[in-house]
Amino acid sequence: MEFTNNNLNKTVLVKKEWSEKNRKWFEIDVEGKTLGKVSTLIANRLSGKYKEYNCDFWDCGDFVVVKNASKIKVTGKKLDQKQYYRYSGYKGNVRAMSLSELLEKKPENVIWYCVRGMLSKNKLRDRKMKRLKIFAGDSNKYDYLNPEKID
């Protein structure tokens, strides 16, 4: 879609069927990259902020496949100091887990929580998060779609 002087001041309306058909697949290898910078890039691709017809209330983002989530890098003392909490609803059942423990048990969740916090808090966030595919290792099952590689 290209903007010219003729349609510059007109509202661009993108139909849902068109945006569903034209979603792209992107692949990011996060080995040795910083968690926050990679998560920002992923959140922008999921929400479609780089597209010219982006709008807050349209779901026009793309699919993102993340590889090597277990080899991601964090700066400072975050490995020991950053805590992830979960609460069962019962008294005294608040469980805390540090970033280093979570990287050992479920490295995919580290990126998942970070990207989820960066997306806008509305009804579209869960739809956007379903398009995020995270793998701890190098191989994934979406190679047949020939995703475009991002650095």
RALINBEL-V248383 format. One record per run of one state. SS is the DSSP state (H for helix, E for strand, L for the rest). FROM is the first residue (numbers start at 0). LEN is the number of residues. If there is no record, write none. Layout:
# RALINBEL-V248383
SS/FROM/LEN  SS/FROM/LEN
This chain:
# RALINBEL-V248383
L/0/15  H/15/6  L/21/3  E/24/5  L/29/4  E/33/1  H/34/13  L/47/15  E/62/5  L/67/1  H/68/3  L/71/1  E/72/1  L/73/4  H/77/4  L/81/1  E/82/5  L/87/6  E/93/5  H/98/7  L/105/1  H/106/12  L/118/6  H/124/6  L/130/1  E/131/3  L/134/8  H/142/3  L/145/2  E/147/3  L/150/1
